[in-house]
């Protein structure tokens, strides 16, 4: 009998268990990020900013990388050259980082566009505008014998479904995926999708939708 080789392991660049370096919490790093962001927004090179401010390229590099603590005079010079208020360099440092705790049974029951009869949506948390540029909406869906099925629900972004209970034939595009507790389906939400056949009730699954936040 020929041994079957295990599937190759995909190496991801981001380590979810790695803690950010302490220095990333320092004010200098937050200032440096804002200086670099404003410079790039305006299409200015480091060399051009050096000429505008009379600061050396080496000093600008240290500022942008958070390796030095610029004086208020230096920051004002940079603010004038980039045509931004001095306080704009501190917004990343002062930005609030949100966390949402939703206790069991306390998810907000809502009606989403396209919701059909008997589909109970409980929103488990929501963070609006944030530094990541991404909106994530986690839902707990419950389908019972009164639930209708549909196959035309579609929206922008990426969606992941994780089955908690029951069995369902889930449609995505032209494919049907039989799902039961423990199964995961990850897909482009722009294609038509939804429960095609309720196989074993009750059905409960987590639906996590991610899409880019709109720029104002």
Z-matrix of the N, CA and C atoms (Angstrom, degrees):
N
C 1 1.470
C 2 1.530 1 109.47
N 3 1.304 2 116.95 1 127.50
C 4 1.463 3 120.76 2 -177.47
C 5 1.525 4 110.51 3 -80.24
N 6 1.338 5 114.92 4 130.34
C 7 1.464 6 120.19 5 179.39
C 8 1.522 7 109.61 6 -71.10
N 9 1.322 8 115.74 7 137.71
C 10 1.466 9 120.76 8 179.76
C 11 1.520 10 108.82 9 -92.36
N 12 1.311 11 116.38 10 124.86
C 13 1.464 12 120.19 11 -179.15
C 14 1.519 13 110.26 12 -69.53
N 15 1.329 14 117.29 13 139.33
C 16 1.470 15 119.58 14 178.27
C 17 1.516 16 110.39 15 -65.94
N 18 1.343 17 117.30 16 152.79
C 19 1.464 18 120.11 17 179.68
C 20 1.521 19 110.43 18 -63.42
N 21 1.341 20 117.98 19 148.07
C 22 1.469 21 119.98 20 179.95
C 23 1.516 22 111.06 21 -63.23
N 24 1.322 23 115.79 22 145.56
C 25 1.462 24 121.50 23 179.17
C 26 1.518 25 109.23 24 -89.53
N 27 1.315 26 115.80 25 124.70
C 28 1.462 27 120.40 26 178.62
C 29 1.519 28 109.37 27 -83.13
N 30 1.320 29 115.29 28 125.41
C 31 1.461 30 119.91 29 179.53
C 32 1.515 31 109.71 30 -91.16
N 33 1.327 32 116.36 31 124.09
C 34 1.459 33 121.49 32 178.75
C 35 1.520 34 109.85 33 -95.47
N 36 1.337 35 115.15 34 144.96
C 37 1.459 36 119.25 35 -177.98
C 38 1.517 37 112.60 36 -72.99
N 39 1.322 38 116.86 37 -29.30
C 40 1.461 39 120.52 38 -175.36
C 41 1.523 40 110.91 39 -96.72
N 42 1.322 41 116.15 40 124.40
C 43 1.463 42 121.57 41 177.45
C 44 1.521 43 108.18 42 -90.88
N 45 1.343 44 118.68 43 111.29
C 46 1.478 45 119.88 44 -176.76
C 47 1.523 46 113.56 45 -67.03
N 48 1.332 47 116.89 46 -15.69
C 49 1.461 48 119.83 47 -178.20
C 50 1.529 49 112.62 48 -97.90
N 51 1.345 50 116.54 49 -3.71
C 52 1.456 51 118.77 50 -177.97
C 53 1.526 52 109.47 51 -79.14
N 54 1.299 53 115.97 52 128.40
C 55 1.457 54 120.71 53 175.88
C 56 1.518 55 109.13 54 -81.48
N 57 1.290 56 116.23 55 142.35
C 58 1.454 57 119.13 56 176.41
C 59 1.523 58 109.45 57 -62.90
N 60 1.332 59 114.37 58 145.11
C 61 1.448 60 118.13 59 179.26
C 62 1.519 61 109.54 60 -60.69
N 63 1.319 62 115.29 61 147.76
C 64 1.461 63 119.94 62 -179.35
C 65 1.519 64 111.11 63 -56.09
N 66 1.325 65 116.26 64 -35.90
C 67 1.458 66 118.46 65 -174.56
C 68 1.520 67 112.23 66 -65.31
N 69 1.354 68 117.71 67 -19.37
C 70 1.449 69 119.05 68 178.44
C 71 1.521 70 111.91 69 -69.85
N 72 1.319 71 117.06 70 -13.93
C 73 1.456 72 120.57 71 179.05
C 74 1.534 73 111.26 72 -90.38
N 75 1.326 74 115.58 73 -5.04
C 76 1.455 75 120.17 74 -174.64
C 77 1.520 76 110.31 75 -80.99
N 78 1.310 77 115.66 76 148.04
C 79 1.456 78 122.33 77 -178.47
C 80 1.525 79 111.62 78 -57.59
N 81 1.327 80 117.48 79 -39.22
C 82 1.465 81 120.63 80 -177.58
C 83 1.529 82 111.86 81 -58.30
N 84 1.342 83 116.46 82 -39.30
C 85 1.461 84 120.23 83 -179.18
C 86 1.527 85 110.26 84 -68.14
N 87 1.329 86 116.86 85 -41.71
C 88 1.467 87 120.68 86 178.81
C 89 1.527 88 110.45 87 -62.46
N 90 1.324 89 116.61 88 -42.03
C 91 1.471 90 119.93 89 178.62
C 92 1.527 91 110.18 90 -63.72
N 93 1.329 92 115.66 91 -45.71
C 94 1.461 93 119.78 92 -178.99
C 95 1.515 94 112.96 93 -58.58
N 96 1.322 95 116.24 94 -40.27
C 97 1.462 96 120.18 95 179.45
C 98 1.519 97 110.93 96 -63.54
N 99 1.332 98 116.77 97 -40.18
C 100 1.464 99 119.74 98 -179.04
C 101 1.523 100 110.79 99 -69.43
N 102 1.335 101 116.98 100 -40.59
C 103 1.464 102 119.93 101 178.21
C 104 1.517 103 109.87 102 -59.55
N 105 1.338 104 117.38 103 -47.02
C 106 1.455 105 121.31 104 -179.96
C 107 1.533 106 110.89 105 -62.76
N 108 1.348 107 115.98 106 -42.26
C 109 1.467 108 120.06 107 -178.28
C 110 1.526 109 111.21 108 -62.69
N 111 1.338 110 117.71 109 -45.73
C 112 1.461 111 120.90 110 179.76
C 113 1.528 112 110.93 111 -65.74
N 114 1.328 113 116.29 112 -38.53
C 115 1.473 114 119.62 113 179.24
C 116 1.529 115 110.70 114 -62.66
N 117 1.328 116 116.44 115 -45.57
C 118 1.463 117 120.30 116 -178.40
C 119 1.525 118 111.70 117 -69.68
N 120 1.343 119 116.55 118 -35.48
C 121 1.470 120 119.90 119 177.90
C 122 1.521 121 110.84 120 -58.57
N 123 1.334 122 116.14 121 -34.84
C 124 1.459 123 120.73 122 -177.06
C 125 1.522 124 112.63 123 -94.37
N 126 1.330 125 116.85 124 3.13
C 127 1.457 126 120.36 125 176.90
C 128 1.509 127 113.79 126 67.70
N 129 1.323 128 116.16 127 31.23
C 130 1.464 129 121.34 128 -179.43
C 131 1.521 130 109.52 129 -100.36
N 132 1.323 131 117.01 130 131.63
C 133 1.459 132 120.48 131 176.35
C 134 1.526 133 109.95 132 -81.00
N 135 1.320 134 115.64 133 165.34
C 136 1.469 135 120.04 134 177.44
C 137 1.523 136 109.97 135 -61.18
N 138 1.332 137 116.26 136 -39.54
C 139 1.466 138 120.28 137 179.74
C 140 1.530 139 110.83 138 -63.13
N 141 1.324 140 116.77 139 -41.62
C 142 1.469 141 120.22 140 179.12
C 143 1.520 142 111.24 141 -66.31
N 144 1.347 143 116.35 142 -40.92
C 145 1.464 144 119.62 143 178.17
C 146 1.523 145 110.59 144 -65.55
N 147 1.315 146 116.20 145 -33.25
C 148 1.467 147 120.51 146 177.31
C 149 1.524 148 110.25 147 -62.41
N 150 1.341 149 116.75 148 -43.32
C 151 1.467 150 120.03 149 179.16
C 152 1.527 151 111.50 150 -66.77
N 153 1.326 152 116.69 151 -35.90
C 154 1.466 153 120.67 152 -178.28
C 155 1.527 154 112.59 153 -70.94
N 156 1.323 155 116.47 154 -28.52
C 157 1.473 156 120.28 155 -172.00
C 158 1.530 157 114.04 156 -112.19
N 159 1.329 158 116.41 157 -10.61
C 160 1.472 159 121.29 158 -174.17
C 161 1.527 160 111.93 159 64.11
N 162 1.337 161 116.69 160 20.09
C 163 1.458 162 121.17 161 172.90
C 164 1.522 163 108.24 162 -96.08
N 165 1.329 164 116.87 163 141.53
C 166 1.455 165 119.81 164 -177.94
C 167 1.529 166 110.39 165 -67.42
N 168 1.333 167 115.59 166 155.96
C 169 1.467 168 120.12 167 177.07
C 170 1.520 169 110.03 168 -60.78
N 171 1.329 170 116.72 169 -37.81
C 172 1.464 171 120.85 170 178.93
C 173 1.523 172 111.66 171 -62.70
N 174 1.335 173 116.75 172 -41.85
C 175 1.464 174 120.50 173 179.44
C 176 1.525 175 110.44 174 -66.90
N 177 1.335 176 117.37 175 -42.03
C 178 1.461 177 120.38 176 178.51
C 179 1.525 178 110.97 177 -62.73
N 180 1.320 179 116.30 178 -38.64
C 181 1.459 180 120.19 179 177.93
C 182 1.522 181 110.81 180 -63.30
N 183 1.323 182 116.63 181 -41.77
C 184 1.468 183 120.33 182 178.36
C 185 1.524 184 111.04 183 -64.18
N 186 1.339 185 116.89 184 -39.48
C 187 1.467 186 120.78 185 -179.96
C 188 1.520 187 109.79 186 -65.18
N 189 1.343 188 116.44 187 -47.63
C 190 1.462 189 119.73 188 -176.73
C 191 1.527 190 112.36 189 -66.60
N 192 1.314 191 117.18 190 -28.19
C 193 1.468 192 120.83 191 179.58
C 194 1.525 193 112.88 192 -92.26
N 195 1.334 194 116.97 193 3.88
C 196 1.464 195 120.53 194 177.83
C 197 1.514 196 113.94 195 70.41
N 198 1.336 197 117.27 196 25.37
C 199 1.461 198 120.55 197 -176.76
C 200 1.517 199 113.53 198 -97.36
N 201 1.326 200 116.74 199 3.01
C 202 1.450 201 119.88 200 177.62
C 203 1.518 202 109.22 201 -148.52
N 204 1.320 203 116.02 202 158.97
C 205 1.465 204 120.95 203 179.59
C 206 1.522 205 108.75 204 -104.16
N 207 1.337 206 117.81 205 100.52
C 208 1.468 207 119.94 206 -177.33
C 209 1.523 208 111.51 207 -70.36
N 210 1.323 209 115.33 208 145.52
C 211 1.465 210 120.19 209 177.25
C 212 1.523 211 109.55 210 -73.03
N 213 1.324 212 115.67 211 165.05
C 214 1.460 213 119.83 212 177.92
C 215 1.526 214 110.79 213 -63.05
N 216 1.335 215 115.95 214 -33.56
C 217 1.465 216 119.70 215 178.01
C 218 1.524 217 110.49 216 -63.38
N 219 1.337 218 115.85 217 -43.49
C 220 1.470 219 120.50 218 178.61
C 221 1.516 220 110.70 219 -64.26
N 222 1.337 221 116.71 220 -42.49
C 223 1.458 222 120.44 221 179.69
C 224 1.528 223 111.06 222 -64.08
N 225 1.344 224 116.82 223 -38.25
C 226 1.458 225 119.64 224 178.70
C 227 1.522 226 110.63 225 -66.52
N 228 1.332 227 116.38 226 -37.27
C 229 1.461 228 120.60 227 176.75
C 230 1.531 229 110.73 228 -62.00
N 231 1.326 230 115.80 229 -44.10
C 232 1.458 231 120.75 230 178.06
C 233 1.525 232 111.10 231 -64.83
N 234 1.336 233 116.33 232 -41.31
C 235 1.463 234 120.56 233 179.69
C 236 1.519 235 111.15 234 -62.21
N 237 1.331 236 116.87 235 -40.67
C 238 1.466 237 120.78 236 178.80
C 239 1.527 238 110.89 237 -65.71
N 240 1.335 239 116.36 238 -42.04
C 241 1.466 240 120.74 239 -178.60
C 242 1.521 241 111.93 240 -66.97
N 243 1.333 242 116.31 241 -33.51
C 244 1.464 243 121.10 242 -177.93
C 245 1.527 244 112.64 243 -95.28
N 246 1.330 245 116.14 244 -1.88
C 247 1.470 246 122.41 245 178.63
C 248 1.524 247 112.01 246 57.59
N 249 1.335 248 116.32 247 46.66
C 250 1.460 249 122.02 248 176.28
C 251 1.523 250 108.10 249 -131.15
N 252 1.341 251 117.83 250 155.55
C 253 1.465 252 119.22 251 176.31
C 254 1.527 253 110.88 252 -68.40
N 255 1.294 254 117.11 253 149.63
C 256 1.457 255 122.38 254 -179.54
C 257 1.532 256 111.09 255 -55.54
N 258 1.333 257 116.94 256 -37.61
C 259 1.466 258 120.81 257 -177.48
C 260 1.522 259 112.97 258 -66.24
N 261 1.353 260 116.95 259 -17.05
C 262 1.465 261 119.59 260 -179.01
C 263 1.523 262 111.86 261 -63.76
N 264 1.330 263 117.33 262 -25.59
C 265 1.461 264 120.62 263 -179.40
C 266 1.525 265 112.80 264 -72.82
N 267 1.325 266 117.02 265 -13.23
C 268 1.465 267 119.96 266 -175.51
C 269 1.524 268 113.30 267 -103.29
N 270 1.329 269 117.59 268 -1.41
C 271 1.462 270 119.82 269 -172.17
C 272 1.530 271 112.08 270 -65.77
N 273 1.334 272 117.99 271 -35.91
C 274 1.461 273 120.27 272 179.40
C 275 1.517 274 112.17 273 -66.53
N 276 1.328 275 115.63 274 -33.67
C 277 1.468 276 120.22 275 -179.53
C 278 1.522 277 110.84 276 -71.77
N 279 1.341 278 115.98 277 -34.75
C 280 1.456 279 120.56 278 -175.90
C 281 1.520 280 112.90 279 -90.52
N 282 1.337 281 117.04 280 -7.09
C 283 1.461 282 121.01 281 -174.56
C 284 1.532 283 111.79 282 -60.60
N 285 1.300 284 115.91 283 133.98
C 286 1.458 285 121.40 284 -179.83
C 287 1.523 286 110.93 285 -78.77
N 288 1.330 287 117.08 286 132.88
C 289 1.457 288 122.14 287 175.95
C 290 1.522 289 107.66 288 -104.04
N 291 1.317 290 116.50 289 119.34
C 292 1.455 291 120.58 290 -173.10
C 293 1.519 292 112.93 291 -94.56
N 294 1.299 293 114.99 292 152.21
C 295 1.464 294 122.54 293 170.44
C 296 1.525 295 107.46 294 -139.52
N 297 1.316 296 116.98 295 137.54
C 298 1.456 297 122.06 296 -177.08
C 299 1.526 298 109.21 297 -118.78
N 300 1.327 299 116.66 298 121.59
C 301 1.466 300 121.71 299 174.76
C 302 1.525 301 108.34 300 -105.74
N 303 1.314 302 116.50 301 124.73
C 304 1.458 303 121.74 302 175.75
C 305 1.523 304 107.94 303 -118.30
N 306 1.312 305 117.00 304 113.10
C 307 1.458 306 121.74 305 -178.48
C 308 1.529 307 110.13 306 -71.17
N 309 1.325 308 114.85 307 158.07
C 310 1.459 309 120.33 308 -178.16
C 311 1.529 310 110.89 309 -54.09
N 312 1.318 311 116.65 310 130.78
C 313 1.456 312 121.66 311 177.98
C 314 1.509 313 114.87 312 80.99
N 315 1.343 314 118.13 313 1.37
C 316 1.457 315 120.48 314 -175.74
C 317 1.524 316 113.88 315 -106.94
N 318 1.336 317 117.40 316 7.83
C 319 1.462 318 119.35 317 177.14
C 320 1.516 319 110.63 318 -62.12
N 321 1.321 320 116.63 319 142.69
C 322 1.459 321 121.16 320 -177.80
C 323 1.521 322 109.56 321 -76.79
N 324 1.334 323 116.87 322 120.69
C 325 1.464 324 120.49 323 178.42
C 326 1.518 325 108.42 324 -77.46
N 327 1.327 326 115.38 325 127.04
C 328 1.457 327 119.54 326 -175.72
C 329 1.513 328 109.58 327 -134.72
N 330 1.333 329 115.35 328 169.24
C 331 1.458 330 122.03 329 171.90
C 332 1.507 331 107.45 330 -114.27
N 333 1.338 332 116.36 331 117.52
C 334 1.450 333 120.99 332 176.52
C 335 1.513 334 109.42 333 -90.48
N 336 1.341 335 116.29 334 157.36
C 337 1.465 336 120.31 335 174.74
C 338 1.518 337 108.86 336 -58.25
N 339 1.317 338 117.67 337 128.91
C 340 1.457 339 121.10 338 179.47
C 341 1.510 340 113.75 339 92.92
N 342 1.340 341 118.00 340 -3.21
C 343 1.456 342 120.67 341 -179.53
C 344 1.527 343 110.50 342 -63.32
N 345 1.322 344 116.95 343 135.52
C 346 1.456 345 121.93 344 178.82
C 347 1.525 346 110.89 345 -104.11
N 348 1.310 347 115.79 346 171.94
C 349 1.460 348 121.91 347 -176.39
C 350 1.523 349 111.15 348 -59.23
N 351 1.327 350 115.79 349 134.87
C 352 1.450 351 121.15 350 174.60
C 353 1.515 352 114.81 351 80.43
N 354 1.329 353 118.22 352 2.98
C 355 1.459 354 121.05 353 177.48
C 356 1.530 355 108.18 354 -93.80
N 357 1.313 356 116.54 355 109.69
C 358 1.468 357 120.88 356 -177.97
C 359 1.519 358 109.15 357 -94.86
N 360 1.333 359 115.76 358 116.51
C 361 1.466 360 122.33 359 178.29
C 362 1.525 361 108.49 360 -104.21
N 363 1.330 362 116.49 361 124.00
C 364 1.455 363 121.06 362 173.12
C 365 1.524 364 108.30 363 -116.73
N 366 1.333 365 115.90 364 112.34
C 367 1.451 366 120.84 365 178.08
C 368 1.528 367 108.51 366 -74.49
N 369 1.337 368 117.03 367 122.88
C 370 1.466 369 121.46 368 -173.83
C 371 1.517 370 113.23 369 -92.12
N 372 1.306 371 117.98 370 -6.54
C 373 1.460 372 121.05 371 179.30
C 374 1.507 373 109.82 372 164.59
N 375 1.327 374 116.30 373 156.65
C 376 1.457 375 119.56 374 -179.73
C 377 1.520 376 109.24 375 -155.89
N 378 1.337 377 115.52 376 128.25
C 379 1.460 378 121.91 377 172.40
C 380 1.513 379 106.78 378 -119.22
N 381 1.320 380 116.63 379 122.62
C 382 1.451 381 120.75 380 -177.06
C 383 1.514 382 112.41 381 -78.94
N 384 1.327 383 116.62 382 -128.40
C 385 1.460 384 121.19 383 -178.68
C 386 1.518 385 110.71 384 -56.21
N 387 1.337 386 116.12 385 129.33
C 388 1.465 387 120.07 386 -178.12
C 389 1.516 388 109.40 387 -151.71
N 390 1.339 389 115.96 388 170.59
C 391 1.464 390 121.12 389 -173.71
C 392 1.515 391 112.97 390 -67.96
N 393 1.330 392 118.31 391 -22.61
C 394 1.464 393 120.23 392 -176.64
C 395 1.525 394 112.54 393 -73.42
N 396 1.349 395 117.53 394 -22.63
C 397 1.455 396 120.56 395 -177.16
C 398 1.515 397 113.44 396 79.88
N 399 1.345 398 116.65 397 9.32
C 400 1.469 399 121.17 398 -176.41
C 401 1.529 400 109.74 399 -124.82
N 402 1.331 401 116.45 400 137.68
C 403 1.460 402 121.95 401 173.12
C 404 1.524 403 107.67 402 -101.65
N 405 1.338 404 116.53 403 132.53
C 406 1.458 405 122.05 404 178.06
C 407 1.522 406 108.12 405 -122.41
N 408 1.335 407 116.97 406 126.36
C 409 1.466 408 121.79 407 179.03
C 410 1.525 409 109.53 408 -121.14
N 411 1.331 410 117.49 409 109.92
C 412 1.470 411 120.38 410 177.12
C 413 1.527 412 110.67 411 -94.47
N 414 1.329 413 116.98 412 129.76
C 415 1.458 414 122.40 413 179.79
C 416 1.523 415 110.32 414 -123.39
N 417 1.337 416 115.29 415 147.88
C 418 1.454 417 121.89 416 167.26
C 419 1.525 418 106.51 417 -108.28
N 420 1.338 419 117.03 418 117.12
C 421 1.458 420 121.68 419 -178.78
C 422 1.519 421 110.19 420 -104.60
N 423 1.322 422 115.58 421 136.44
C 424 1.465 423 122.19 422 177.64
C 425 1.522 424 108.85 423 -124.78
N 426 1.326 425 116.49 424 124.82
C 427 1.459 426 122.56 425 178.39
C 428 1.520 427 108.85 426 -117.88
N 429 1.327 428 115.81 427 132.51
C 430 1.464 429 121.53 428 -179.45
C 431 1.523 430 109.13 429 -123.29
N 432 1.315 431 116.71 430 -172.73
C 433 1.466 432 120.59 431 -177.74
C 434 1.519 433 111.95 432 -64.95
N 435 1.350 434 117.02 433 -19.06
C 436 1.462 435 119.39 434 177.74
C 437 1.525 436 112.12 435 -84.77
N 438 1.327 437 116.63 436 -4.89
C 439 1.461 438 120.00 437 -173.25
C 440 1.520 439 112.43 438 -74.88
N 441 1.301 440 114.70 439 138.77
C 442 1.458 441 122.00 440 175.19
C 443 1.530 442 108.40 441 -88.13
N 444 1.317 443 117.90 442 161.95
C 445 1.460 444 121.45 443 173.97
C 446 1.519 445 108.92 444 -112.05
N 447 1.320 446 116.33 445 161.06
C 448 1.453 447 120.53 446 -179.80
C 449 1.520 448 108.18 447 -155.40
N 450 1.335 449 116.92 448 162.59
C 451 1.459 450 119.14 449 179.27
C 452 1.522 451 112.90 450 -140.71
N 453 1.334 452 116.27 451 21.18
C 454 1.460 453 118.78 452 -177.41
C 455 1.523 454 112.62 453 -122.28
N 456 1.337 455 118.25 454 14.11
C 457 1.456 456 121.05 455 -179.83
C 458 1.526 457 108.02 456 -76.34
N 459 1.331 458 118.88 457 122.77
C 460 1.457 459 121.14 458 177.44
C 461 1.527 460 109.48 459 -151.98
N 462 1.314 461 115.07 460 149.24
C 463 1.466 462 121.65 461 -176.87
C 464 1.518 463 107.85 462 -160.58
N 465 1.312 464 116.54 463 170.89
C 466 1.456 465 120.31 464 -179.01
C 467 1.524 466 110.91 465 -75.07
N 468 1.317 467 116.06 466 159.97
C 469 1.458 468 120.88 467 173.76
C 470 1.517 469 114.08 468 102.05
N 471 1.319 470 114.53 469 -168.99
C 472 1.458 471 124.01 470 179.92
C 473 1.531 472 107.93 471 -116.07
N 474 1.331 473 116.95 472 141.60
C 475 1.469 474 120.50 473 -179.79
C 476 1.527 475 110.08 474 -129.33
N 477 1.321 476 115.28 475 145.16
C 478 1.459 477 121.19 476 173.86
C 479 1.520 478 108.91 477 -127.48
N 480 1.319 479 115.76 478 132.82
C 481 1.460 480 121.51 479 177.45
C 482 1.522 481 108.83 480 -115.08
N 483 1.329 482 115.68 481 132.81
C 484 1.464 483 120.79 482 176.33
C 485 1.522 484 108.28 483 -124.95
N 486 1.330 485 116.62 484 118.34
C 487 1.462 486 121.41 485 -176.41
C 488 1.526 487 111.57 486 -76.37
N 489 1.331 488 115.52 487 130.81
C 490 1.468 489 121.77 488 177.85
C 491 1.525 490 112.24 489 -104.91
N 492 1.332 491 116.03 490 -34.62
C 493 1.469 492 119.88 491 -173.37
C 494 1.517 493 109.51 492 -157.81
N 495 1.337 494 116.87 493 146.61
C 496 1.453 495 122.09 494 175.89
C 497 1.522 496 112.95 495 83.36
N 498 1.317 497 115.46 496 -172.48
C 499 1.460 498 122.13 497 179.27
C 500 1.530 499 108.99 498 -137.36
N 501 1.340 500 115.51 499 141.47
C 502 1.450 501 120.62 500 -179.15
C 503 1.520 502 109.38 501 -147.80
N 504 1.328 503 116.60 502 145.68
C 505 1.456 504 121.51 503 169.09
C 506 1.523 505 106.02 504 -94.47
N 507 1.330 506 115.86 505 112.90
C 508 1.465 507 120.37 506 -172.60
C 509 1.528 508 109.96 507 -104.57
N 510 1.317 509 114.78 508 127.50
C 511 1.454 510 121.27 509 -177.53
C 512 1.524 511 110.94 510 -92.86
N 513 1.331 512 117.01 511 133.03
C 514 1.462 513 122.46 512 169.68
C 515 1.522 514 107.74 513 -137.55
N 516 1.335 515 116.12 514 116.71
C 517 1.453 516 119.60 515 -175.21
C 518 1.516 517 109.73 516 63.66
N 519 1.335 518 116.20 517 -120.06
C 520 1.461 519 120.94 518 179.15
C 521 1.520 520 112.25 519 -105.80
N 522 1.334 521 117.29 520 3.40
C 523 1.458 522 121.62 521 -177.61
C 524 1.526 523 111.02 522 -103.36
N 525 1.335 524 116.28 523 146.62
C 526 1.460 525 122.14 524 175.52
C 527 1.522 526 108.33 525 -115.99
N 528 1.331 527 116.21 526 129.89
C 529 1.457 528 121.86 527 -176.87
C 530 1.527 529 109.84 528 -115.52
N 531 1.331 530 118.51 529 114.00
C 532 1.470 531 120.78 530 174.48
C 533 1.529 532 108.70 531 -68.92
N 534 1.341 533 117.26 532 126.64
C 535 1.458 534 120.72 533 -177.04
C 536 1.522 535 110.81 534 -129.56
N 537 1.329 536 115.01 535 143.57
C 538 1.459 537 122.20 536 175.15
C 539 1.514 538 108.40 537 -141.46
N 540 1.335 539 116.14 538 178.01
C 541 1.463 540 121.35 539 -174.90
C 542 1.530 541 111.26 540 -51.34
N 543 1.327 542 115.69 541 129.79
C 544 1.454 543 121.76 542 179.44
C 545 1.514 544 114.20 543 96.98
N 546 1.349 545 117.44 544 -13.70
C 547 1.462 546 120.65 545 -179.65
C 548 1.527 547 111.14 546 -81.08
N 549 1.344 548 115.05 547 150.96
C 550 1.460 549 121.61 548 178.88
C 551 1.522 550 109.45 549 -128.18
N 552 1.329 551 116.38 550 137.08
C 553 1.461 552 122.06 551 174.14
C 554 1.524 553 107.73 552 -125.74
N 555 1.335 554 115.78 553 126.59
C 556 1.463 555 122.13 554 -176.28
C 557 1.528 556 106.85 555 -122.54
N 558 1.350 557 118.06 556 124.43
C 559 1.462 558 117.55 557 -170.75
C 560 1.524 559 113.54 558 -155.26
N 561 1.334 560 113.31 559 163.27
C 562 1.458 561 122.83 560 172.97
C 563 1.525 562 107.63 561 -74.38
N 564 1.330 563 116.90 562 116.07
C 565 1.463 564 120.27 563 -172.38
C 566 1.521 565 113.45 564 -77.70
N 567 1.333 566 117.78 565 -2.20
C 568 1.462 567 120.10 566 179.26
C 569 1.528 568 111.77 567 -76.19
N 570 1.342 569 117.03 568 -14.66
C 571 1.465 570 120.33 569 176.05
C 572 1.524 571 109.45 570 -86.40
N 573 1.331 572 118.94 571 149.34
C 574 1.473 573 120.91 572 177.27
C 575 1.523 574 109.93 573 -56.87
N 576 1.338 575 116.41 574 134.72
C 577 1.463 576 119.90 575 -178.18
C 578 1.524 577 110.55 576 -154.39
N 579 1.343 578 114.95 577 159.94
C 580 1.457 579 120.39 578 177.95
C 581 1.517 580 111.09 579 153.56
N 582 1.339 581 117.18 580 169.52
C 583 1.469 582 121.34 581 178.67
C 584 1.533 583 110.18 582 -64.34
N 585 1.320 584 117.40 583 118.08
C 586 1.462 585 121.79 584 179.68
C 587 1.525 586 110.80 585 -87.72
N 588 1.349 587 116.37 586 -39.76
C 589 1.477 588 119.82 587 -179.76
C 590 1.518 589 109.22 588 -144.49
N 591 1.329 590 115.78 589 126.87
C 592 1.462 591 121.16 590 178.67
C 593 1.528 592 107.25 591 -86.85
N 594 1.328 593 115.82 592 104.36
C 595 1.462 594 121.08 593 -171.26
C 596 1.515 595 111.91 594 -84.05
N 597 1.327 596 117.11 595 -46.92
C 598 1.473 597 121.13 596 -177.53
C 599 1.519 598 109.23 597 -139.50
N 600 1.328 599 116.06 598 117.13
C 601 1.465 600 122.36 599 -176.45
C 602 1.533 601 110.44 600 -101.77
N 603 1.359 602 115.96 601 156.50
C 604 1.459 603 127.88 602 -5.25
C 605 1.528 604 111.03 603 -73.93
N 606 1.328 605 114.93 604 158.24
C 607 1.466 606 121.69 605 179.58
C 608 1.526 607 108.35 606 -116.53
N 609 1.324 608 115.63 607 130.75
C 610 1.463 609 120.37 608 175.27
C 611 1.528 610 107.59 609 -133.90
N 612 1.331 611 115.63 610 134.63
C 613 1.460 612 118.37 611 175.21
C 614 1.527 613 110.38 612 -151.53
N 615 1.328 614 113.85 613 154.60
C 616 1.456 615 121.00 614 175.18
C 617 1.519 616 108.68 615 -88.35
N 618 1.307 617 116.88 616 134.70
C 619 1.457 618 122.75 617 174.68
C 620 1.530 619 107.54 618 -122.06
N 621 1.320 620 116.75 619 118.63
C 622 1.467 621 121.65 620 -179.52
C 623 1.518 622 107.96 621 -116.16
N 624 1.330 623 115.60 622 117.32
C 625 1.457 624 122.38 623 -175.90
C 626 1.525 625 109.63 624 -110.93
N 627 1.325 626 117.03 625 130.94
C 628 1.462 627 122.36 626 179.02
C 629 1.528 628 108.69 627 -123.26
N 630 1.336 629 116.56 628 134.42
C 631 1.452 630 120.40 629 176.95
C 632 1.529 631 108.90 630 -154.31
N 633 1.318 632 118.28 631 155.24
C 634 1.469 633 120.57 632 -177.67
C 635 1.519 634 111.20 633 -68.74
N 636 1.320 635 116.53 634 139.64
C 637 1.460 636 119.24 635 177.50
C 638 1.517 637 109.15 636 -75.29
N 639 1.322 638 114.88 637 147.96
C 640 1.464 639 119.65 638 -178.47
C 641 1.510 640 109.59 639 -74.55
N 642 1.332 641 114.85 640 136.80
C 643 1.461 642 119.91 641 177.61
C 644 1.516 643 109.89 642 -81.26
N 645 1.316 644 115.16 643 134.89
C 646 1.475 645 119.48 644 -179.67
C 647 1.514 646 110.28 645 -98.01
